[in-house]
């Protein structure tokens, strides 16, 4: 289970990808904030060089308010934030898990093998699903519901379940 790993069941009946743990979000936000402040400083210098009266305090306040508004518009906020909050540190994401409809049941041995290997290596796994019947399926394999987030996609209301499996 080294970085970004894929597995295929015997005979190609199912496939699964594992994504290694992500960096914590704090360094990413610190980088974005540093870049925003650098851009703001460059804008102030640019304004001062072009038209010095624009670089006065009231205009800087307007720039800061606009910047804060743009920062608040990033992403779709609540769904991503709630899923991010339920992401266990150091866990591996089970993504793109799919089975061949002509070979029902082919995916279970593959997922059981990955779970056994995760137990062996003391790795935590997590996945997301929007299919209600799969919540029970993953629960049978040791995954527990961490959070259920209501969402809207393509005009349809749905629920995103984040399932986490700790080592047994």
DSSP file (Angstrom, degrees, kcal/mol; ACC not computed):
  #  RESIDUE AA STRUCTURE BP1 BP2  ACC     N-H-->O    O-->H-N    N-H-->O    O-->H-N    TCO  KAPPA ALPHA  PHI   PSI    X-CA   Y-CA   Z-CA
    1    1 A X              0   0    0      0, 0.0     3,-0.1     0, 0.0     4,-0.1   0.000 360.0 360.0 360.0  50.1    0.0    0.0    0.0
    2    2 A X        -     0   0    0      1,-0.2     3,-0.2     2,-0.1    16,-0.1  -0.181 360.0 -37.8 -75.0-179.8    2.6    2.5   -1.1
    3    3 A X  S    S-     0   0    0      1,-0.2    -1,-0.2    16,-0.1    16,-0.1  -0.060 120.6  -9.7 -50.4 132.6    1.6    5.9   -2.6
    4    4 A X  S    S-     0   0    0      1,-0.2     2,-0.4    -3,-0.1    15,-0.2   0.926  85.4-177.1  47.6  76.3   -1.5    5.9   -4.9
    5    5 A X  E     -A   18   0A   0     13,-1.3    13,-3.6    -3,-0.2     2,-0.4  -0.812  17.1-158.1-113.8 140.9   -2.0    2.2   -5.4
    6    6 A X  E     -A   17   0A   0     -2,-0.4     2,-0.4    11,-0.3    11,-0.2  -0.890   5.2-166.3-115.9 149.4   -4.5    0.3   -7.5
    7    7 A X  E     -A   16   0A   0      9,-3.3     9,-2.5    -2,-0.4     2,-0.4  -0.986   2.3-164.6-132.3 144.0   -5.8   -3.2   -7.2
    8    8 A X  E     -A   15   0A   0     -2,-0.4     7,-0.2     7,-0.2     3,-0.1  -0.995  22.6-123.1-128.5 135.2   -7.7   -5.4   -9.6
    9    9 A X    >   -     0   0    0      5,-2.5     3,-2.4    -2,-0.4     5,-0.2  -0.343  46.9 -79.4 -71.0 156.1   -9.5   -8.6   -8.6
   10   10 A X  G >  S+     0   0    0      1,-0.3     3,-0.7     2,-0.2    -1,-0.2  -0.322 121.2  17.0 -54.4 132.0   -8.6  -11.8  -10.4
   11   11 A X  G 3  S-     0   0    0      1,-0.2    -1,-0.3    -3,-0.1    -2,-0.1   0.498 121.5 -86.6  81.4   3.3  -10.3  -11.9  -13.8
   12   12 A X  G <  S+     0   0    0     -3,-2.4    -1,-0.2     2,-0.1    -2,-0.2   0.766  85.2 138.7  70.8  25.8  -11.0   -8.2  -13.8
   13   13 A X  S <  S+     0   0    0     -3,-0.7    87,-3.4     1,-0.2     2,-0.3   0.711  72.0   7.7 -75.8 -19.8  -14.3   -8.4  -11.9
   14   14 A X  E     - B   0  99A   0     85,-0.3    -5,-2.5    92,-0.2     2,-0.3  -0.988  61.6-157.2-157.0 157.3  -13.6   -5.4   -9.7
   15   15 A X  E     -AB   8  98A   0     83,-2.8    83,-2.6    -2,-0.3     2,-0.3  -0.975   8.9-177.4-139.1 153.2  -11.1   -2.6   -9.3
   16   16 A X  E     -A    7   0A   0     -9,-2.5    -9,-3.3    -2,-0.3     2,-0.4  -0.993   9.6-156.5-150.6 142.8  -10.1   -0.4   -6.4
   17   17 A X  E     -AB   6  95A   0     78,-2.0    78,-2.5    -2,-0.3     2,-0.4  -0.952   6.5-154.4-121.0 144.7   -7.7    2.6   -5.9
   18   18 A X  E     -AB   5  94A   0    -13,-3.6   -13,-1.3    -2,-0.4     2,-0.5  -0.965   4.7-157.3-117.1 135.0   -6.1    3.7   -2.7
   19   19 A X  E     - B   0  93A   0     74,-2.5    74,-2.2    -2,-0.4     3,-0.1  -0.945  22.4-121.4-111.6 129.9   -5.0    7.3   -2.1
   20   20 A X        -     0   0    0     -2,-0.5    73,-0.1    72,-0.2    71,-0.1  -0.132  46.9 -70.4 -65.7 166.0   -2.3    8.0    0.5
   21   21 A X        -     0   0    0     69,-0.2     2,-0.2     1,-0.1    -1,-0.1  -0.201  52.7-126.5 -57.1 145.6   -3.0   10.3    3.4
   22   22 A X        -     0   0    0     69,-0.3    68,-0.4     1,-0.1    -1,-0.1  -0.511  26.4 -95.6 -89.3 160.4   -3.3   14.0    2.6
   23   23 A X        -     0   0    0     -2,-0.2    -1,-0.1     1,-0.1     5,-0.0  -0.369  53.2 -91.2 -64.7 153.9   -1.3   16.8    4.2
   24   24 A X     >  -     0   0    0      1,-0.1     4,-0.7    -3,-0.1     3,-0.3  -0.327  33.1-123.1 -62.7 154.5   -3.1   18.5    7.0
   25   25 A X  H  > S+     0   0    0      1,-0.2     4,-2.3     2,-0.2     5,-0.2   0.765  98.2  76.1 -74.7 -25.8   -5.2   21.5    5.9
   26   26 A X  H  > S+     0   0    0      1,-0.2     4,-2.4     2,-0.2    -1,-0.2   0.907  94.8  47.3 -57.7 -47.5   -3.5   24.0    8.1
   27   27 A X  H  > S+     0   0    0     -3,-0.3     4,-2.1     1,-0.2    -1,-0.2   0.888 111.6  52.7 -62.2 -35.1   -0.2   24.4    6.0
   28   28 A X  H  X S+     0   0    0     -4,-0.7     4,-2.2     2,-0.2    -1,-0.2   0.927 110.8  45.9 -63.9 -44.7   -2.3   24.7    2.9
   29   29 A X  H  X S+     0   0    0     -4,-2.3     4,-2.6     1,-0.2    -1,-0.2   0.876 110.2  54.2 -66.9 -36.9   -4.4   27.5    4.4
   30   30 A X  H  X S+     0   0    0     -4,-2.4     4,-2.4    -5,-0.2    -1,-0.2   0.902 109.1  48.9 -62.5 -40.1   -1.2   29.2    5.7
   31   31 A X  H  X S+     0   0    0     -4,-2.1     4,-2.5     2,-0.2    -2,-0.2   0.920 111.3  48.9 -65.2 -44.1    0.2   29.1    2.1
   32   32 A X  H  X S+     0   0    0     -4,-2.2     4,-2.4     1,-0.2    -2,-0.2   0.911 112.1  49.2 -62.0 -42.4   -3.0   30.6    0.7
   33   33 A X  H  X S+     0   0    0     -4,-2.6     4,-2.5     2,-0.2    -2,-0.2   0.915 110.9  49.7 -64.2 -42.8   -3.0   33.4    3.3
   34   34 A X  H  X S+     0   0    0     -4,-2.4     4,-2.2     1,-0.2    -2,-0.2   0.911 112.2  47.8 -62.5 -42.4    0.6   34.2    2.6
   35   35 A X  H  X S+     0   0    0     -4,-2.5     4,-2.4     2,-0.2    -1,-0.2   0.889 111.0  51.5 -65.7 -38.5   -0.1   34.3   -1.2
   36   36 A X  H  X S+     0   0    0     -4,-2.4     4,-2.5     2,-0.2    -2,-0.2   0.925 110.9  47.5 -63.5 -44.3   -3.1   36.6   -0.6
   37   37 A X  H  X S+     0   0    0     -4,-2.5     4,-2.4     2,-0.2    -2,-0.2   0.881 111.6  50.6 -65.9 -37.3   -1.1   39.0    1.6
   38   38 A X  H  X S+     0   0    0     -4,-2.2     4,-2.3     2,-0.2    -1,-0.2   0.911 111.5  48.0 -65.2 -41.7    1.7   39.1   -1.0
   39   39 A X  H  X S+     0   0    0     -4,-2.4     4,-2.3     2,-0.2    -2,-0.2   0.890 111.2  51.1 -65.4 -39.0   -0.9   39.8   -3.8
   40   40 A X  H  X S+     0   0    0     -4,-2.5     4,-2.4     2,-0.2    -2,-0.2   0.922 110.2  48.9 -63.6 -44.1   -2.4   42.5   -1.6
   41   41 A X  H  X S+     0   0    0     -4,-2.4     4,-2.3     1,-0.2    -2,-0.2   0.907 111.5  49.4 -62.4 -41.5    1.0   44.1   -1.0
   42   42 A X  H  X S+     0   0    0     -4,-2.3     4,-2.7     1,-0.2    -1,-0.2   0.889 110.2  51.5 -64.5 -38.3    1.7   44.0   -4.7
   43   43 A X  H  X S+     0   0    0     -4,-2.3     4,-2.9     2,-0.2    -2,-0.2   0.902 109.5  49.7 -64.9 -40.5   -1.7   45.6   -5.5
   44   44 A X  H  X S+     0   0    0     -4,-2.4     4,-2.4     2,-0.2    -2,-0.2   0.934 113.1  45.8 -64.2 -45.7   -1.0   48.4   -3.0
   45   45 A X  H  X S+     0   0    0     -4,-2.3     4,-2.2     2,-0.2    -2,-0.2   0.923 114.0  49.7 -62.9 -43.5    2.4   49.1   -4.5
   46   46 A X  H  X S+     0   0    0     -4,-2.7     4,-2.2     1,-0.2     5,-0.2   0.919 111.5  48.1 -61.8 -44.0    0.9   49.0   -8.0
   47   47 A X  H  X S+     0   0    0     -4,-2.9     4,-3.0     1,-0.2     7,-0.3   0.905 110.6  51.8 -62.7 -40.9   -1.9   51.4   -7.0
   48   48 A X  H  < S+     0   0    0     -4,-2.4     4,-0.4     1,-0.2    -1,-0.2   0.888 111.8  46.5 -64.0 -38.5    0.6   53.8   -5.4
   49   49 A X  H  < S+     0   0    0     -4,-2.2    -1,-0.2     2,-0.2    -2,-0.2   0.873 119.8  39.2 -72.0 -36.2    2.7   53.8   -8.6
   50   50 A X  H  < S-     0   0    0     -4,-2.2     2,-0.3     1,-0.2    -2,-0.2   0.949 140.9  -5.8 -79.1 -51.9   -0.2   54.3  -10.9
   51   51 A X    ><  -     0   0    0     -4,-3.0     3,-2.0    -5,-0.2     4,-0.5  -0.776  62.7-157.5-149.3  97.7   -2.3   56.7   -8.9
   52   52 A X  G >  S+     0   0    0     -4,-0.4     3,-1.4    -2,-0.3    -1,-0.1   0.776  88.6  63.2 -51.8 -36.1   -1.1   57.5   -5.3
   53   53 A X  G >  S+     0   0    0      1,-0.3     3,-1.1     2,-0.1    -1,-0.3   0.810  96.0  61.4 -62.6 -24.9   -4.6   58.6   -4.0
   54   54 A X  G <  S+     0   0    0     -3,-2.0    -1,-0.3    -7,-0.3    -2,-0.2   0.719  92.1  66.7 -70.5 -19.6   -5.9   55.1   -4.5
   55   55 A X  G <  S+     0   0    0     -3,-1.4    -1,-0.3    -4,-0.5    -2,-0.1   0.201  78.8 115.3 -87.3  18.0   -3.4   53.7   -2.1
   56   56 A X  S X> S-     0   0    0     -3,-1.1     4,-1.7     1,-0.1     3,-0.6  -0.380  82.9 -95.4 -85.1 168.0   -5.0   55.4    0.8
   57   57 A X  H 3> S+     0   0    0      1,-0.2     4,-2.3     2,-0.2     5,-0.2   0.847 117.3  55.4 -54.9 -47.1   -6.6   53.6    3.8
   58   58 A X  H 3> S+     0   0    0      1,-0.2     4,-1.7     2,-0.2    -1,-0.2   0.897 110.7  46.6 -58.6 -38.0  -10.3   53.7    2.6
   59   59 A X  H <> S+     0   0    0     -3,-0.6     4,-2.2    -6,-0.2    -1,-0.2   0.855 109.7  53.7 -71.3 -33.2   -9.4   52.0   -0.7
   60   60 A X  H  X S+     0   0    0     -4,-1.7     4,-2.5     2,-0.2    -2,-0.2   0.887 106.3  52.9 -66.6 -37.2   -7.3   49.4    1.1
   61   61 A X  H  X S+     0   0    0     -4,-2.3     4,-2.5     2,-0.2    -2,-0.2   0.910 108.1  50.8 -63.0 -41.4  -10.3   48.6    3.4
   62   62 A X  H  X S+     0   0    0     -4,-1.7     4,-2.6     1,-0.2    -2,-0.2   0.917 110.1  50.2 -61.5 -43.0  -12.4   48.1    0.3
   63   63 A X  H  X S+     0   0    0     -4,-2.2     4,-2.6     1,-0.2    -2,-0.2   0.910 110.9  49.1 -61.5 -42.3   -9.7   45.7   -1.1
   64   64 A X  H  X S+     0   0    0     -4,-2.5     4,-2.5     2,-0.2    -2,-0.2   0.914 111.2  49.0 -64.1 -42.5   -9.6   43.8    2.1
   65   65 A X  H  X S+     0   0    0     -4,-2.5     4,-2.3     2,-0.2    -2,-0.2   0.917 112.3  48.4 -63.6 -43.2  -13.4   43.4    2.2
   66   66 A X  H  X S+     0   0    0     -4,-2.6     4,-2.4     2,-0.2    -2,-0.2   0.917 111.6  50.3 -62.0 -42.4  -13.4   42.2   -1.4
   67   67 A X  H  X S+     0   0    0     -4,-2.6     4,-2.3     1,-0.2    -2,-0.2   0.900 110.0  49.6 -62.1 -41.6  -10.7   39.8   -0.6
   68   68 A X  H  X S+     0   0    0     -4,-2.5     4,-2.1     2,-0.2    -1,-0.2   0.892 110.1  51.4 -65.2 -39.1  -12.6   38.4    2.3
   69   69 A X  H  X S+     0   0    0     -4,-2.3     4,-1.0     2,-0.2    -2,-0.2   0.910 110.9  47.5 -63.1 -42.4  -15.7   38.0    0.2
   70   70 A X  H  < S+     0   0    0     -4,-2.4     4,-0.4     1,-0.2     3,-0.4   0.890 109.8  53.5 -65.6 -38.5  -13.7   36.1   -2.4
   71   71 A X  H >< S+     0   0    0     -4,-2.3     3,-1.1     1,-0.2    -2,-0.2   0.896 107.2  51.9 -62.2 -40.4  -12.2   33.9    0.3
   72   72 A X  H 3< S+     0   0    0     -4,-2.1    -1,-0.2     1,-0.2    -2,-0.2   0.736 103.9  58.5 -68.6 -23.0  -15.7   33.1    1.6
   73   73 A X  T 3< S+     0   0    0     -4,-1.0    -1,-0.2    -3,-0.4    -2,-0.2   0.543  77.5 120.6 -84.5  -6.4  -16.8   32.1   -1.9
   74   74 A X  S X  S-     0   0    0     -3,-1.1     3,-0.6    -4,-0.4    -3,-0.0  -0.305  77.7 -21.0 -62.6 139.5  -14.2   29.4   -2.3
   75   75 A X  T 3  S-     0   0    0      1,-0.2     3,-0.1     2,-0.0     0, 0.0   0.026  96.0 -68.9  58.9-168.4  -15.5   25.9   -2.8
   76   76 A X  T >   -     0   0    0      1,-0.2     3,-0.8     2,-0.0     2,-0.7   0.070  66.5-154.6-107.1  20.9  -19.0   24.9   -1.9
   77   77 A X  T <>  +     0   0    0     -3,-0.6     4,-3.1     1,-0.2     5,-0.2  -0.224  68.3  48.4  57.4 -94.3  -18.2   25.2    1.8
   78   78 A X  H 3> S+     0   0    0     -2,-0.7     4,-2.8     1,-0.2     5,-0.2   0.849 111.0  44.5 -63.2 -45.4  -20.3   23.1    4.0
   79   79 A X  H <> S+     0   0    0     -3,-0.8     4,-2.2     2,-0.2    -1,-0.2   0.964 120.1  41.6 -63.6 -50.6  -20.3   19.7    2.3
   80   80 A X  H  > S+     0   0    0      1,-0.2     4,-2.5     2,-0.2    -2,-0.2   0.910 116.1  50.3 -61.8 -42.1  -16.5   19.7    1.7
   81   81 A X  H  X S+     0   0    0     -4,-3.1     4,-2.4     2,-0.2    -2,-0.2   0.928 111.2  47.2 -64.3 -45.4  -15.8   21.2    5.1
   82   82 A X  H  X S+     0   0    0     -4,-2.8     4,-1.1    -5,-0.2    -1,-0.2   0.879 114.4  47.2 -66.7 -36.3  -17.9   18.6    7.0
   83   83 A X  H  < S+     0   0    0     -4,-2.2     3,-0.2    -5,-0.2    -1,-0.2   0.896 111.5  51.3 -69.4 -38.7  -16.3   15.8    5.1
   84   84 A X  H >< S+     0   0    0     -4,-2.5     3,-1.5     1,-0.2    -2,-0.2   0.893 106.9  53.9 -64.1 -39.0  -12.8   17.2    5.7
   85   85 A X  H 3< S+     0   0    0     -4,-2.4    -1,-0.2     1,-0.3    -2,-0.2   0.802 108.5  50.1 -65.1 -27.7  -13.6   17.4    9.4
   86   86 A X  T 3< S+     0   0    0     -4,-1.1     2,-0.7    -3,-0.2    -1,-0.3   0.274  83.7 111.4 -93.8  10.5  -14.5   13.7    9.4
   87   87 A X    <   -     0   0    0     -3,-1.5     2,-0.1    -5,-0.1     3,-0.1  -0.765  69.0-131.4 -87.1 117.6  -11.3   12.7    7.6
   88   88 A X    >   -     0   0    0     -2,-0.7     3,-1.6     1,-0.1     2,-0.1  -0.430  26.8-105.5 -68.9 139.9   -9.1   10.7   10.0
   89   89 A X  T 3  S+     0   0    0      1,-0.3    -1,-0.1    -2,-0.1    35,-0.1  -0.427 102.2   9.2 -64.9 134.7   -5.4   11.9   10.1
   90   90 A X  T 3  S+     0   0    0    -68,-0.4    34,-0.4     1,-0.2    -1,-0.3   0.572  96.2 141.8  75.1   9.8   -3.1    9.5    8.3
   91   91 A X    <   -     0   0    0     -3,-1.6     2,-0.4    32,-0.1   -69,-0.3  -0.492  50.0-124.3 -86.8 155.1   -5.9    7.5    6.8
   92   92 A X  E     - c   0 125A   0     32,-3.2    34,-2.2    -2,-0.2     2,-0.5  -0.823  20.9-132.3 -97.5 134.6   -6.0    6.0    3.3
   93   93 A X  E     -Bc  19 126A   0    -74,-2.2   -74,-2.5    -2,-0.4     2,-0.9  -0.756   7.0-147.9 -88.7 125.6   -8.9    6.9    1.0
   94   94 A X  E     +B   18   0A   0     32,-3.1    34,-0.4    -2,-0.5     2,-0.3  -0.844  34.9 170.3 -88.6 109.2  -10.5    4.0   -0.8
   95   95 A X  E     +B   17   0A   0    -78,-2.5   -78,-2.0    -2,-0.9     3,-0.1  -0.871  47.4  18.0-124.5 156.2  -11.6    5.7   -4.1
   96   96 A X  E    S+     0   0A   0     -2,-0.3     2,-0.7     1,-0.2    -1,-0.2   0.861  70.9 169.8  55.7  41.1  -12.9    4.5   -7.4
   97   97 A X  E     +     0   0A   0     -3,-0.2     2,-0.3   -81,-0.2   -81,-0.2  -0.747  11.9 157.5 -82.6 118.8  -14.1    1.1   -6.0
   98   98 A X  E     -B   15   0A   0    -83,-2.6   -83,-2.8    -2,-0.7     2,-0.3  -0.992  27.6-152.6-146.0 151.3  -16.2   -0.5   -8.7
   99   99 A X  E     -B   14   0A   0     -2,-0.3     2,-0.6   -85,-0.2   -85,-0.3  -0.831  30.7-102.9-120.5 160.6  -17.3   -4.0   -9.7
  100  100 A X    >   -     0   0    0    -87,-3.4     3,-2.2     3,-0.3     6,-0.3  -0.725  23.8-145.4 -81.3 120.7  -18.3   -5.5  -13.0
  101  101 A X  T 3  S+     0   0    0     -2,-0.6     3,-0.4     1,-0.3    -1,-0.1   0.744 100.2  59.5 -61.5 -20.9  -22.1   -5.8  -13.1
  102  102 A X  T 3  S+     0   0    0      1,-0.3    -1,-0.3   -89,-0.1     2,-0.2   0.594 108.8  45.7 -81.4 -10.0  -21.7   -9.0  -15.0
  103  103 A X  S X  S-     0   0    0     -3,-2.2     3,-1.7   -90,-0.2    -3,-0.3  -0.566  82.4-166.3-129.6  69.6  -19.8  -10.5  -12.1
  104  104 A X  T 3  S+     0   0    0     -3,-0.4    -3,-0.1     1,-0.2   -91,-0.0  -0.261  73.3  23.9 -59.6 140.3  -21.7   -9.7   -9.0
  105  105 A X  T 3> S+     0   0    0    -92,-0.1     4,-0.7     3,-0.0     3,-0.4   0.367  85.3 114.5  88.7  -4.7  -19.8  -10.2   -5.7
  106  106 A X  H <> S+     0   0    0     -3,-1.7     4,-0.7    -6,-0.3   -92,-0.2   0.759  72.0  57.1 -70.7 -23.1  -16.4   -9.9   -7.4
  107  107 A X  H  > S+     0   0    0     -4,-0.2     4,-2.5   -94,-0.2     5,-0.2   0.800  90.7  69.9 -78.6 -28.7  -15.6   -6.7   -5.5
  108  108 A X  H  > S+     0   0    0     -3,-0.4     4,-2.9     1,-0.2     5,-0.2   0.926  98.1  47.7 -59.9 -49.2  -16.0   -8.1   -2.0
  109  109 A X  H  X S+     0   0    0     -4,-0.7     4,-2.2     1,-0.2    -1,-0.2   0.881 112.4  51.9 -60.1 -34.8  -12.9  -10.4   -1.9
  110  110 A X  H  X S+     0   0    0     -4,-0.7     4,-2.1     2,-0.2    -1,-0.2   0.942 112.4  43.6 -65.3 -46.9  -10.9   -7.5   -3.3
  111  111 A X  H  X S+     0   0    0     -4,-2.5     4,-2.5     1,-0.2    -2,-0.2   0.879 112.6  53.2 -67.4 -36.7  -12.1   -5.1   -0.6
  112  112 A X  H  X S+     0   0    0     -4,-2.9     4,-2.4    -5,-0.2    -1,-0.2   0.895 108.7  50.7 -62.6 -39.2  -11.6   -7.8    2.1
  113  113 A X  H  X S+     0   0    0     -4,-2.2     4,-2.3    -5,-0.2    -2,-0.2   0.916 111.4  47.0 -64.4 -43.3   -8.0   -8.3    0.9
  114  114 A X  H  X S+     0   0    0     -4,-2.1     4,-2.4     2,-0.2    -2,-0.2   0.897 112.1  50.4 -66.2 -39.5   -7.3   -4.6    1.1
  115  115 A X  H  X S+     0   0    0     -4,-2.5     4,-2.3     2,-0.2    -2,-0.2   0.903 110.3  50.1 -63.9 -41.0   -8.9   -4.4    4.6
  116  116 A X  H  X S+     0   0    0     -4,-2.4     4,-2.3     2,-0.2    -2,-0.2   0.904 111.8  47.8 -63.6 -41.4   -6.7   -7.4    5.7
  117  117 A X  H  X S+     0   0    0     -4,-2.3     4,-2.1     2,-0.2    -2,-0.2   0.890 110.2  52.2 -67.1 -38.0   -3.6   -5.7    4.4
  118  118 A X  H  <>S+     0   0    0     -4,-2.4     5,-3.2     2,-0.2     4,-0.5   0.897 109.9  49.3 -63.6 -40.0   -4.6   -2.4    6.1
  119  119 A X  H ><5S+     0   0    0     -4,-2.3     3,-0.9     3,-0.2    -2,-0.2   0.924 109.8  51.8 -62.6 -43.8   -5.0   -4.3    9.4
  120  120 A X  H 3<5S+     0   0    0     -4,-2.3    -2,-0.2     1,-0.3    -1,-0.2   0.887 117.3  37.7 -59.4 -41.0   -1.6   -5.9    8.9
  121  121 A X  T 3<5S-     0   0    0     -4,-2.1    -1,-0.3    -5,-0.1    -2,-0.2   0.375 111.5-119.7 -93.7   3.3    0.0   -2.5    8.4
  122  122 A X  T < 5 +     0   0    0     -3,-0.9     2,-0.4    -4,-0.5    -3,-0.2   0.915  58.6 156.4  57.9  47.3   -2.2   -0.8   11.0
  123  123 A X      < -     0   0    0     -5,-3.2     2,-0.4    -8,-0.1    -1,-0.2  -0.820  40.0-135.0-105.0 142.9   -3.7    1.6    8.5
  124  124 A X        -     0   0    0    -34,-0.4   -32,-3.2    -2,-0.4     2,-0.3  -0.809  22.7-159.3 -92.8 136.3   -7.0    3.4    8.8
  125  125 A X  E     +cD  92 165A   0     40,-2.5    40,-3.4    -2,-0.4     2,-0.3  -0.857  11.4 178.6-113.5 150.6   -9.2    3.4    5.7
  126  126 A X  E     +cD  93 164A   0    -34,-2.2   -32,-3.1    -2,-0.3     2,-0.3  -0.988   2.1 175.1-146.7 158.1  -12.1    5.7    4.7
  127  127 A X  E     - D   0 163A   0     36,-2.3    36,-3.1    -2,-0.3     2,-0.4  -0.965  21.6-130.2-153.4 165.1  -14.4    6.1    1.8
  128  128 A X  E     + D   0 162A   0    -34,-0.4     2,-0.3    -2,-0.3    34,-0.2  -0.939  24.2 176.2-120.5 144.4  -17.4    8.1    0.7
  129  129 A X  E     - D   0 161A   0     32,-2.0    32,-3.2    -2,-0.4    -2,-0.0  -0.993  26.4-169.4-144.9 151.4  -20.7    6.8   -0.8
  130  130 A X        +     0   0    0     -2,-0.3     2,-0.7    30,-0.2    29,-0.3   0.263  67.0  97.0-116.6   6.2  -24.0    8.3   -1.8
  131  131 A X    >>  -     0   0    0      1,-0.2     3,-1.3    30,-0.1     4,-0.7  -0.871  63.4-153.2-101.8 113.1  -25.7    4.9   -2.3
  132  132 A X  H >> S+     0   0    0     -2,-0.7     3,-1.1     1,-0.3     4,-0.7   0.850  92.6  55.7 -56.1 -39.1  -27.8    4.0    0.8
  133  133 A X  H 3> S+     0   0    0      1,-0.2     4,-1.3     2,-0.2    -1,-0.3   0.765 100.8  60.6 -67.8 -22.2  -27.6    0.2    0.4
  134  134 A X  H <> S+     0   0    0     -3,-1.3     4,-2.9     1,-0.2     5,-0.3   0.715  89.2  70.2 -76.9 -19.3  -23.7    0.5    0.3
  135  135 A X  H <X S+     0   0    0     -3,-1.1     4,-1.8    -4,-0.7    -1,-0.2   0.939 104.4  41.5 -60.5 -45.2  -23.7    1.9    3.8
  136  136 A X  H  X S+     0   0    0     -4,-0.7     4,-1.9     2,-0.2    -1,-0.2   0.892 112.8  54.9 -66.9 -40.1  -24.8   -1.5    5.1
  137  137 A X  H  X S+     0   0    0     -4,-1.3     4,-0.6     1,-0.2    -2,-0.2   0.934 111.8  42.7 -59.2 -48.3  -22.4   -3.3    2.7
  138  138 A X  H ><>S+     0   0    0     -4,-2.9     5,-2.3     1,-0.2     3,-0.7   0.841 108.7  59.5 -69.3 -32.2  -19.4   -1.3    4.0
  139  139 A X  H ><5S+     0   0    0     -4,-1.8     3,-1.6    -5,-0.3    -1,-0.2   0.869  99.0  58.3 -63.0 -35.7  -20.5   -1.8    7.6
  140  140 A X  H 3<5S+     0   0    0     -4,-1.9    -1,-0.2     1,-0.3    -2,-0.2   0.772 104.7  52.3 -62.9 -24.9  -20.3   -5.6    7.1
  141  141 A X  T <<5S-     0   0    0     -3,-0.7    -1,-0.3    -4,-0.6    -2,-0.2   0.310 130.8 -92.1 -95.5   7.8  -16.6   -5.0    6.3
  142  142 A X  T < 5S+     0   0    0     -3,-1.6    24,-0.4     1,-0.3     2,-0.3   0.460  80.3 137.1 100.3   0.9  -15.9   -3.0    9.4
  143  143 A X      < -     0   0    0     -5,-2.3     2,-0.4    22,-0.2    -1,-0.3  -0.608  36.6-156.8 -80.4 141.5  -16.5    0.5    8.2
  144  144 A X  E     -E  164   0A   0     20,-3.3    20,-3.0    -2,-0.3     2,-0.4  -0.925  25.3-105.1-118.8 145.6  -18.4    2.8   10.5
  145  145 A X  E     +E  163   0A   0     -2,-0.4    18,-0.2    18,-0.2     3,-0.1  -0.545  35.8 176.5 -70.1 120.4  -20.4    5.9    9.6
  146  146 A X  E     -     0   0A   0     16,-3.5     2,-0.3    -2,-0.4    -1,-0.2   0.832  66.8 -12.4 -91.0 -39.7  -18.4    9.0   10.6
  147  147 A X  E     -E  162   0A   0     15,-1.2    15,-2.8   -61,-0.1     2,-0.5  -0.977  50.7-148.4-160.1 148.0  -20.7   11.6    9.2
  148  148 A X  E     -E  161   0A   0     -2,-0.3     2,-0.5    13,-0.2    13,-0.2  -0.984  21.9-168.8-120.9 118.1  -23.7   11.9    6.9
  149  149 A X  E     -E  160   0A   0     11,-2.8    11,-2.9    -2,-0.5     2,-0.2  -0.921  17.6-134.5-113.9 120.7  -23.8   15.2    5.0
  150  150 A X  E     +E  159   0A   0     -2,-0.5     2,-0.3     9,-0.2     9,-0.2  -0.518  36.5 170.1 -69.4 139.8  -26.9   16.3    3.0
  151  151 A X  E     -E  158   0A   0      7,-3.2     7,-2.7    -2,-0.2     2,-0.4  -0.910  30.8-134.2-143.9 168.5  -25.9   17.6   -0.4
  152  152 A X  E     +E  157   0A   0     -2,-0.3     2,-0.4     5,-0.2     5,-0.2  -0.995  24.6 173.9-130.7 126.7  -27.4   18.7   -3.7
  153  153 A X  E >   -E  156   0A   0      3,-2.6     3,-2.0    -2,-0.4    -2,-0.0  -0.992  68.8 -12.7-137.5 127.3  -26.0   17.5   -7.0
  154  154 A X  T 3  S-     0   0    0     -2,-0.4    -1,-0.1     1,-0.3     3,-0.1   0.861 128.8 -53.3  51.8  41.2  -27.5   18.1  -10.5
  155  155 A X  T 3  S+     0   0    0      1,-0.2     2,-0.4    -3,-0.0    -1,-0.3   0.546 115.7 115.4  76.6   7.0  -30.7   19.3   -8.9
  156  156 A X  E <   - E   0 153A   0     -3,-2.0    -3,-2.6     2,-0.0     2,-0.4  -0.918  62.9-132.1-114.3 134.4  -31.1   16.1   -6.9
  157  157 A X  E     + E   0 152A   0     -2,-0.4     2,-0.3    -5,-0.2    -5,-0.2  -0.686  40.8 155.4 -81.0 133.7  -31.0   15.9   -3.1
  158  158 A X  E     - E   0 151A   0     -7,-2.7    -7,-3.2    -2,-0.4     2,-0.4  -0.919  37.7-119.7-148.1 173.4  -28.7   13.2   -1.7
  159  159 A X  E     - E   0 150A   0    -29,-0.3     2,-0.6    -2,-0.3    -9,-0.2  -0.972  14.6-150.0-121.1 135.7  -26.6   12.2    1.3
  160  160 A X  E     - E   0 149A   0    -11,-2.9   -11,-2.8    -2,-0.4     2,-0.5  -0.929  14.4-159.6-104.3 119.2  -22.9   11.7    1.3
  161  161 A X  E     -DE 129 148A   0    -32,-3.2   -32,-2.0    -2,-0.6     2,-0.6  -0.869   5.4-154.3-100.4 128.3  -21.8    9.1    3.9
  162  162 A X  E     -DE 128 147A   0    -15,-2.8   -16,-3.5    -2,-0.5   -15,-1.2  -0.910  16.1-165.6 -98.4 120.0  -18.2    9.2    5.1
  163  163 A X  E     -DE 127 145A   0    -36,-3.1   -36,-2.3    -2,-0.6     2,-0.4  -0.900   2.6-165.5-110.2 134.1  -17.3    5.7    6.3
  164  164 A X  E     -DE 126 144A   0    -20,-3.0   -20,-3.3    -2,-0.4     2,-0.5  -0.955   6.3-165.0-123.5 137.9  -14.2    5.0    8.4
  165  165 A X  E     -D  125   0A   0    -40,-3.4   -40,-2.5    -2,-0.4   -22,-0.2  -0.959   8.1-164.3-124.7 112.9  -12.5    1.6    9.1
  166  166 A X        -     0   0    0     -2,-0.5   -42,-0.1   -24,-0.4     2,-0.1  -0.470  39.3 -82.2 -87.2 166.2  -10.0    1.5   11.9
  167  167 A X              0   0    0     -2,-0.1    -1,-0.1     1,-0.1   -48,-0.1  -0.411 360.0 360.0 -69.7 143.4   -7.6   -1.5   12.3
  168  168 A X              0   0    0     -2,-0.1    -1,-0.1    -3,-0.1   -49,-0.0   0.437 360.0 360.0-100.9 360.0   -9.1   -4.5   14.1
